[in-house]
Amino acid sequence: MIDTSHVVIRHATEADLPALEWEGEYRKFRRVYRRAMEDARRGRRILFVAEIGGEIIGQIFIQLSHHRFNQKRFPSTGYLQSFRIKKAFRNRGIGTRLINRAEEALKERGYIRAIIAVAQHNKDARRLYERYGYSVFREDPGEWSFIDDQGLPQNISEPAYLMEKQL
Ligand SMILES: CC(C)(COP(=O)(O)OP(=O)(O)OC[C@H]1O[C@@H](n2cnc3c(N)ncnc32)[C@H](O)[C@@H]1OP(=O)(O)O)[C@@H](O)C(=O)NCCC(=O)NCCS
């Protein structure tokens, strides 16, 4: 059994970028993560990682404004994204700690609402968010695109539920 009592939640730094690709599984998001780091430097996003013994084992990003949730219709809303924990470390409360930290960071900044998109097939994640007070308010086609590490455009289509929580 892995002892997770020494897991630290902290802000991601530039030096963490390679580790966010895990063992190559998320290499395709290299440019996406670089951009997220750039946004963090400009105060547009907050990136948290969970670390144990020098290994990055999880992450959650917060987008402080989002083109799909303009601040007129969704004032003071933070958008949680890229939430994941490495398989070997799941079901030990680390994901819960990351979500709590993300919500705290939003509250500290005066945000009143958090939104997260969950893939419609991801019943476990949906159950976890419901337990933490999130509820589905809309379906979303989950269509977005990005440029992968090879410079190739990738189009994603993953129907999702948008879930919200008043902070
Ligand atoms: C979703 C995800 C981030 C949750 O992370 P996690 O660290 O496993 O989350 P937690 O451990 O806090 O909670 C999850 C489960 O563990 C249980 N749990 C919480 N604390 C626990 C502890 N200390 N010991 C044992 N189990 C615990 C929870 O009750 C929950 O169980 P459930 O299956 O009954 O809902 C993780 O499963 C993951 O990375 N999944 C793949 C990617 C993904 O789906 N991301 C979400 C995209 S929207």
The ligand as a Gaussian input file, in Angstrom:
#p B3LYP/6-31G(d) Opt

LIG

0 1
 C      -11.494000      11.523000     -10.987000
 C      -10.161000      11.398000     -10.243000
 C       -9.307000      12.635000     -10.521000
 C      -10.458000      11.273000      -8.741000
 O       -9.242000      11.224000      -8.036000
 P       -9.063000      10.352000      -6.710000
 O       -7.790000      10.768000      -6.073000
 O       -9.221000       8.921000      -7.048000
 O      -10.306000      10.881000      -5.859000
 P      -10.626000      10.581000      -4.339000
 O       -9.746000       9.494000      -3.826000
 O      -10.623000      11.883000      -3.638000
 O      -12.106000      10.100000      -4.401000
 C      -12.486000       9.084000      -5.271000
 C      -12.986000       7.872000      -4.568000
 O      -12.116000       7.510000      -3.523000
 C      -12.843000       7.512000      -2.292000
 N      -11.963000       8.062000      -1.275000
 C      -11.826000       9.349000      -0.895000
 N      -10.904000       9.427000       0.093000
 C      -10.433000       8.164000       0.307000
 C       -9.461000       7.615000       1.191000
 N       -8.759000       8.398000       2.047000
 N       -9.240000       6.286000       1.152000
 C       -9.935000       5.484000       0.299000
 N      -10.866000       5.975000      -0.565000
 C      -11.104000       7.304000      -0.566000
 C      -14.036000       8.383000      -2.541000
 O      -15.063000       8.020000      -1.668000
 C      -14.336000       8.048000      -3.972000
 O      -15.023000       6.819000      -4.073000
 P      -16.311000       6.501000      -4.969000
 O      -15.786000       5.597000      -6.047000
 O      -17.245000       5.845000      -4.076000
 O      -16.856000       7.770000      -5.574000
 C       -9.371000      10.130000     -10.677000
 O      -10.193000       9.002000     -10.514000
 C       -8.869000      10.176000     -12.114000
 O       -7.799000      10.707000     -12.388000
 N       -9.626000       9.626000     -13.046000
 C       -9.230000       9.605000     -14.455000
 C       -9.301000      10.965000     -15.071000
 C      -10.658000      11.594000     -14.873000
 O      -11.657000      10.916000     -15.017000
 N      -10.668000      12.880000     -14.542000
 C      -11.890000      13.620000     -14.368000
 C      -12.209000      14.345000     -15.600000
 S      -13.689000      15.260000     -15.400000

